[in-house]
Amino acid sequence: MSVFQYKKIIDDITNRINDGFLKPGDKLSSQREIAQYYNVNRSTVVEALDILKSYGILETIEKRGIYVSQNKWNTYITSNIRWQDYIGNSVSKNNQYYIQKINELEFDKEIIRLGTGELSPNLIPNHLFKEILVKDDPLHTNYEEPKGKSELRTEIVKYMKKRGVECDINNICITSGALQGLKLIADGLLVPQSKIIIETPSYINSVRTWHNIRSQIVPLNIKYIKQNINNIFKVSSDYKNSIFYCIPTLHNPTQNTYTKIEKQKIVNQCQKNGIPIVEDDIYADLSFESETHLPMKALENSDNVLYLGSLSKTVSPGLRIGWIVANKNVISHLSDLKMQNDYGASSISQHIAAKWLSDYHDNHNKALKLQLEKKKNLFLESLKTHLSKYGEWKEPRGSFYIWFKLNNSVDVKKVFNEAIKENILIQPGEIYDTNSTNYIRFSYSYINENEIDSSLKNLSEIIERVK
């Protein structure tokens, strides 16, 4: 019997429970059906099910069959550390394992975070937030109108004009970060028959915002998109009720930026196929280049674009301010849905954000890019010193990320687990694409400058040990 075979069955059943496809009290298929599905002997299925039953995940009800346990499942979730360790050593469903471990460890003060995609505390202008709050401007803390604070939306209209986008305040809905924008779009615009077309690798795979809805996710590799820029979508496919999600400028994690011509061709093809575009543009302010990268929303024929903006990556993730720019009817629908969900983003955060965009953002952003570029150069220098023999990368043109490709058959999961033992946390590429098993996403935005070199040196030693 192959160990891989029965572990795969265990992992698949466990993940189907974790993802909500199997719930406590649900009956499993017969052993014969499971064996046929996995193309294994029945004895392999019996072995896998016995292990799951021994941990209280499944239970046999006499003369009825095998069910997801109702009585012991909560105990398993909260206290069965041994089983979590077993999952940690398995060979499949790494995406979920990595995300769970990262979420668990990111707030450990002893951990050095080599992949965290947010500003470090010393780059967040908290002193300026205090300055805004002590000014004489009236502060209202009642609920704001459904689309968001009008003063903030007025400032976003001005900001978007600098980005090349003409809109008015009724084209804008304020959200609690761009992530809530994605959730509102999923809840408000998608139906079970929808297809969600995404670039791969993709940040969206790491947050699972759209993974628990019934719509089909259709991945398109970025390389495929660029190579087939004149014919991206298959003629034989039905794209009714579908959307296309992309980060066309300073993509997370690959750093890809489509040219203006490529963006226009994507917009035109989506228009032709009746596909709205969700344009995630939260990194555009962080370009290190003098060239301005126009968003898709600024191009011709772009009324099908739903634009996502945010202050989380440039100012503060804790401010929780983002926005959607779209057709007025769509905005009315999404803002109504937002009110039903949470009655609007924080009025204090909206007050700060309005004053921020009006008086502080441009100067802050110039200074921030200089600081990020300095950290980038330090990180690249250390990468070259310690990790160049293990992989390759392209120099970032902005934002936070380095998409590092290992050139040897290194087991990234072993590297991940061994690094944790030495208080180093990395982000394996498999989080963003199941096929990116030989990638690591590095980020230089959060880590302290004085920890970069020693951490990468330590990581190189770990790779040497496990390769």
Steps between C-alpha positions, in 0.01 A plus 500: 500500500634845407525738796428785260171338393337474841641836615346664194160357594544624857602847386220530246230403751647729767519794262146442374387528861711810563367663182138423594427252222455228764325593823452318833236234449560457126528143374807396298481305177545124522850351527459356151409841356790669677739232372375552143530879531866486614581194285637308802439166670221484756758417769659844443160666556443297818842609632424869434153486653625314806757773564235771465274311739782457752528878521127550542453662160278221370275252679321181400129476565408133509312373193491853354853589394786743573421862592684820581504501878257735672616444855878502473566739213517812719743322731717415201500859378602653832731252664627223275851631447638163389267489199593854396863389510411206277333732247815715513705207373266398222579544134178657370278805558802708599323827424265471794770368733731793421227759544391356834856496632573852375181636657593326823860627512494848345422663833771313689739776609798265471434417133695675224255546211672469162180504297249729671339736250438803718691803619716462809384698805774761450368576148144568616440873569314466830629840615323662206176324585523657846563837338186464291288409800611795715424758232192718537316334213166366626504126567173311458475142622146418395431257217594632157280474192498162317759595235730644766596840635442760227819694589707184457336413169567855381870454578500162323352670189803733505739209562350296216532797265876497568492131405327591174148394599204738468220428746274670755407416858207283389744269320672420831421265789725510808596155633686364799809431290521357149432150632148601601457637149572153364250349741230751407552430131472125561186534709337768287584408141575129475259211459575126539541467122765774486858438401768693688795535263824576683864548412737240640695520715251711694467666837133403494602136560655598833193667651229260378249787475330337202577134571195418708244614244373263235636693205769326298847652524681494164876566528694651210877509532644852460746368245207357300314833516801693370575248226135490388422865560294521180297186572484437875152353532395177330224532244341175616459613862188656652595814695148604601497654851880469519759750624875538448710587807849640446776712651626660178757731663773366735330164530509307826704277510677509161542879462368477143375827351312485172587765245235759411440316174456166680258657749294649220484166319383326818232766551381469140484121506308501828257752350457279194423196718278691746742446789534765774858555622585531868818710490696482825725807486618527859875504419506757218615785727814302588673494162872581517497608136437850366252360248136525603310174462142579402236272651261312275224725633674797332498341155244518221200268505550429873148539642514125568782552753434491875802674651630412848717751688630500856719679754603172663825455305610864485385640834375249758332159485326575830329809361275259303411741221448393142263589218325372190463721191235372260174564317258702719234228501757240606625732776147556631447125515834426670469786750155379600643151549784645710252675729321170549834337594661751737327841478803659342874542553625671816404869499824585683709317240306674222565839664874427521509369143326810359749735668784268405425501128446876508813610687750219554492219246723631221793600725470182708500284190816658361684442829361147535625393158851619586494295820362193325755526222779517757370183668461334160865565418614359834284192447626442146861537612450235767311275258791518260747419777315212663241356261616561144634145472156361588275702274424801286279808509420824320562837657173654622386820330292603798281369780634242750554164337772279355383184321789263566531185287703214644714334234549170682256234613472649849205389714352841586273348763803367688666840469182665630476272803872511580503879471217525753713307749755779466239777530496585129173513309495478120214494250521203261389564143247220524278738700445694178499217247498125557754465219749744654653239728854626439432867578520720807341843527732733689400844625733774621230734634452358851834356609741727692799608293747365755344152481505456123852369450511263799155358417583426138833351603318275744247406232778406259643264762158341547464446124846345489403256774172383349576499127 
